[in-house]
Structures are given as structure tokens and as C-alpha cells.
Amino acid sequence: MTAGPRTAPLPVRPARAGDPDEVRRIYDICLRTAALGRDATGLVADPRLLGDVFAGPYLAHAPDLAWVLAPAESPPVGYILAVADTVSFERELDRTWWPRVRARAADRPAEPGSPDAWLRSYADEPPRTSAELTDRYPAHFHVDLLPEAQGGGNGRRLIATVVEALRDRGVPGVHLGVNARNTNALGFYLHMGFDILDDGPQTKFLGMRLAPRPR
């Protein structure tokens, strides 16, 4: 996520994971923000594969933790997709999601070294989140906003929505990975109260402990 032009606050509503048009729109947002928050259209030969890796699994397997920014009577212009239990989520994707993605992409050869080849390798051998991270921060999320939705506190409100939902479930912590080159996003999350947990040269993992809601 990168800083963009100031805009008015936009309504946040649950994503309609069963609506094919909404799913396509979320996939489109994923594509148009994939290059360090900028449009990756034209950088990938198989645009759907990008959404199949970074958006579709959440809509299919955790639809109750998916929200969008959507002006009234208009398509979404941003989203946040989360899971409460990363370990269970990764196991479920191994069983049901990645085999379908690999089968669909099998007839689309990817040029070695291309973004598509990287996405194929991700689907072929999905990375595993370390137990050191998931033990204390079991939840994680992805958030992406189109330029017209950036500013106005929209990203902050999406994250607050997820944090409150996770806290209501008793989840003790949430993490996310950020490209080390995306300094705008890193600054935003640190300002939001996230701490750097793993200061890697390519990906930095950040986390936030979630205090239980008082009873």
C-alpha cells in the first residue's frame, strides 16, 4: 500500500465472496496494486494467477474475514482479506486450493525468471509461515487500495475492522509481510502500532498483539 491523493472516507462493508462480479473486481484490485502498490497490468501474462495466489484463497476459505471499500452503488476500490489461524489456513489450501490452481495453470507455460514463473513456483511450493511467528501472531491479512481510495483514513479503517473482528474471536495477535522496498507501507504500519518482527532484506514481517476484549 502506498500513499495516494487525499480522498473522503469510503464505506466499509463485508465482501460478497459468492458474487462472481465482486470476486473479479477484487482480483482486478489485486492486479492493479501488485507492483509495490502500483498497477501490474502488463507485467504478468496470466493476471488471474496473481489473484489466485493473493486474493482467491481468502475469499474461498475465510469469507467472514473479508471486507471491501465500496462507494454506494459502486464496485469496490479496496479490500482487506484475513484469516484467524494461519497454520490451519495453509493446511487447508494444500488440500483443496493449490491443486486446483496448479491444474488450471498447467497449460500456461511461464517464461523462466518472469513474474508468472514466480507465481507458479509459489503455487507449486507454497511458503510456510514459521511457528515462531504463528505461535504469538496466528492471524494475518492482506490489504490493497486503488489510488482513488488511498487517504482519508480508509486503510486505517479497514485494518481497524479486521483487528476488532479478530479480537472478538480471542485471537492473540496478527501479522503481515511487507516488501522491504515498500517504505510507504512500512511507515504506515509502524504508525498504526505494528512492530517489526523479522527485518529481512526482501520481506519484513510485522505484528501486533491483540489485547483481549474486557468482559
MOTAUR-V490281 format. One record per residue. RES is the residue in one small letter. PHI is phi as a letter, one per 40 degrees, with the letter a starting at -180 (999 if undefined). Layout:
RES;PHI  RES;PHI
//
This chain:
m;999  t;b  a;c  g;b  p;c  r;c  t;a  a;c  p;d  l;b  p;c  v;b  r;a  p;d  a;c  r;c  a;c  g;c  d;c  p;d  d;c  e;c  v;c  r;c  r;c  i;c  y;d  d;c  i;c  c;d  l;c  r;c  t;b  a;c  a;c  l;f  g;g  r;b  d;c  a;b  t;d  g;g  l;c  v;b  a;c  d;b  p;d  r;c  l;c  l;c  g;c  d;c  v;c  f;b  a;b  g;d  p;d  y;c  l;c  a;c  h;b  a;a  p;c  d;c  l;b  a;b  w;b  v;b  l;c  a;a  p;d  a;d  e;g  s;b  p;c  p;d  v;b  g;a  y;a  i;b  l;b  a;b  v;b  a;c  d;b  t;c  v;c  s;c  f;c  e;c  r;c  e;c  l;c  d;d  r;c  t;b  w;c  w;c  p;d  r;c  v;c  r;c  a;c  r;c  a;c  a;c  d;c  r;b  p;d  a;b  e;c  p;d  g;g  s;c  p;d  d;c  a;c  w;c  l;c  r;c  s;c  y;c  a;c  d;c  e;b  p;d  p;c  r;b  t;c  s;c  a;c  e;d  l;c  t;c  d;c  r;b  y;b  p;c  a;c  h;a  f;a  h;b  v;b  d;a  l;b  l;c  p;d  e;c  a;b  q;c  g;g  g;g  g;g  n;c  g;c  r;c  r;c  l;c  i;c  a;c  t;c  v;c  v;d  e;c  a;c  l;c  r;c  d;c  r;c  g;g  v;c  p;c  g;a  v;b  h;b  l;a  g;b  v;b  n;d  a;c  r;c  n;c  t;c  n;c  a;c  l;d  g;c  f;c  y;c  l;c  h;c  m;c  g;h  f;c  d;b  i;c  l;b  d;a  d;c  g;c  p;c  q;b  t;b  k;b  f;c  l;b  g;a  m;b  r;c  l;b  a;c  p;c  r;c  p;d  r;b
//
